[in-house]
Amino acid sequence: MNFEWIGTGAYWRGSFSAMGGPCEILFDGIDESLARRVCNLARAEATRIEHKYSRYRDDSELTRINHSHGRAVTVDAETAQLLDYAERCYRLSQGKFDISSGVLRRIWRFDGSDKIPDAASITTTLAHVGWDKLLWRNPVLILPADMELDFGGIGKEYAVDRCAMLCRRECDAGVLINYGGDIYISGPRRGDQPWIIAIDDPYATGKHGTQTLTLHKGGVATSGDARRFLLRDGIRYSHILDPLTGWPVRDAPRSVTVVAQSCLEAGMLATFAMLQGANAENFLREQNVPHKCIR
Amino acid sequence: MQLDERSSLRSALAAASCGLLGISPALASADTPDNFQVDSALLYYAEKDRVKVAEFSGIFTQTLGEDETISLSPTIDSITGASPTGATSTDKTQTFGTNDTTPANTLPVKHFIDHRFAASVSWQRPIDRLTKTVLGAEGSAEHDYTSLGINASIARDFDNRLTTLGAGASADFDTVLPASGIVPQGLAPLGVSTNTVTAFSTPAEPVFKQVNNGVVAHTVTSASGTIIGGGSTSSGGLDSIYIPHQSRGKEVIDGHIGLTRVINRRTLMQFNYGLGISTGYLTDPYKIISMIDGTSGETVGYITEQRPQNRLRQTLYWETVVHLPEDVIHLSYRYFWDDWGIRSHTVDVHYDFELGHGFYIEPQARYYTQTAADFYHHSLIDGASLPDYASADYRLAQMTSYTYGVKLAMPLGQDGELSARASYMKQTGISHPADAIGVQTTQDLYPGLRAMIFQIGISFKL
């Protein structure tokens, strides 16, 4: 873990790698030793969640489920809660948010190229997609062979919120948790000052922020194709796949940022908005959530 | 997606998220809930050939809520040994009563045993996010001294919490009742031999008469002839003429304001100003002063000491803490002055060497120097007019002390610490002042002090 004092912002910043990306935690208004201790706890929690729900680890709980070959598996309470949540999101999105849709990524590779899969492979792959094809009766899960689950859109946000709970328990400082753009702010900075978050510009990714959000408390999540897309015949295909069609959502914003009570909620609202395509802004307005869309 | 429940989607998601976070398993934790903290220490202080103190102290802190704590701190002291009386050594045996003699060329001391019990309670609570208050009360009792006090303080963060301003006040009410049961009159001659005792018949105010060679009256009688006070030379000890049944009070009011400022990522600085007023009986009832012959320098008698009834104390304090990448340096300076003429400087530095795995070693050095009180006299000349106030207490003399120590600490469980500290203190003053007369020039008029301090501390959370 790297730990440093950011003089220009007057806060402690702990950073580490977890869940496939850079993670940082900013602490305002507490001393170094406490900030270090809390940061270490948060890192341990993020690492625990990563190890448990990583698709890439042979020993993860998710791998155990994905390698069950159609046999019934019994899951622990935490996994059961995540599956319940995933099912709820599936229902609320009428099937558009689906944790079994990850296999579509085997044929869709959003590498900025123009390689679009053919219709036959899309149809074949869709046969292995769909929450309604598996059986989930807490605590027993039967996942058909050739299907896979992944907690993309849930796992990282869940880790942010869990680490936020941990920080709140350990200290009363203003803490900002940022795990690869999924953010939770536990409270204002010293002097009741808000935190200022820059939103990545999809047209100049990673270079500077186009817009900023000021926030005292809450979760922030961004869904976008700033870094992941396909470009063919002038059509930009976002990385958001519609599991009902097997195709990327058309006319989705480049990026949707949502502010909500928790990072989980913000992340899911942003994903839902992306799945709305051209209707994303209307959807967010109807939901009456603070948001920023970049097209 | 064609949602039937558009408006309720957000609340449904919020409920689902809350459910997931609320029911999910207990958070990973590196420590147990910190709702009860124990800090305790055993201290042994030993002056060479003088006072020895064994002390137990503890702080028990219960967390009541967010930022709100209540703590109880008991202290038990056991003090034994010998304390200088204020009389100087001479080249002859000195007699302070039939059973109390001091050999030639030896500092007169008084042996004593005392126990002190003290307890304080402190309640800290926040007013808002930036403001904290502390209310406290304390009491202590020794067989000849009791003290009761209250205190309050407030601290508020400013400037994005980079600056903290604090202020506080305390009031203490003390009562002195010497072992004899009676408070001695100030600047009153002591009986030094079994010479004639002359009775007086002054009702209210005691009268002292130096008959010859330091011999004085030892009883005070009322107009009706009843003895209402006095001391018997046959009882031995440091008897003096006294007014009976008088315990005496002392009130101490203190206030302070302080500023703590984060200078940069590594440096914290603190400034404090304190103002204190003491009124009442500030004299030490056990201290005496040698009366010497103005020519030979020989001791001819003793009188009790007498200090002013008021004392105004002021303090300026500066501290800085520097966090190096691993280690921490603490440096502080304190300037003290009062209207008794005492000015003191204290410089203290300690350095935490982190040894890894929670172990650290902390060397410490401290320098202290003070000027004498205006009314400090190592002795007074017999026959000369007495000053209004006089004391030969070594603590009011010009002096310098150095303390060197080292502390070693190791972790104890998840949140505990076990530490041991050893310090050596050396105090020196003016042993051969320019105004020494006759045989006084052969004597050490400020014998100084050396002491060792050992402390074992333990702290943990329950």
Interface residues (C-beta under 8 A of the other chain):
Chain A: W5 G7 A10 D28 G29 E32 R37 N40 L41 A44 E45 R48 A77 E78 Q81 L82 D84 Y85 R88 C89 L92 S93 Q94 G95 K96 Y158 D161 R162 M165 L166 R169 D172 R189 R190 G191 D192 Q193 A260 Q261 S262 L264 E265 M268 L269 F272 L275 Q276 F283 E286 Q287 N288 V289
Chain B: M1 Q2 L3 E5 R6 S7 L9 R10 A12 L13 A14 A16 S17 C18 G19 L20 L21 I23 S24 P25 L27 A28 S29 A30 E66 D67 R129 L130 D157 F158 D159 N160 R161 L162 N264 R265 R266 H323
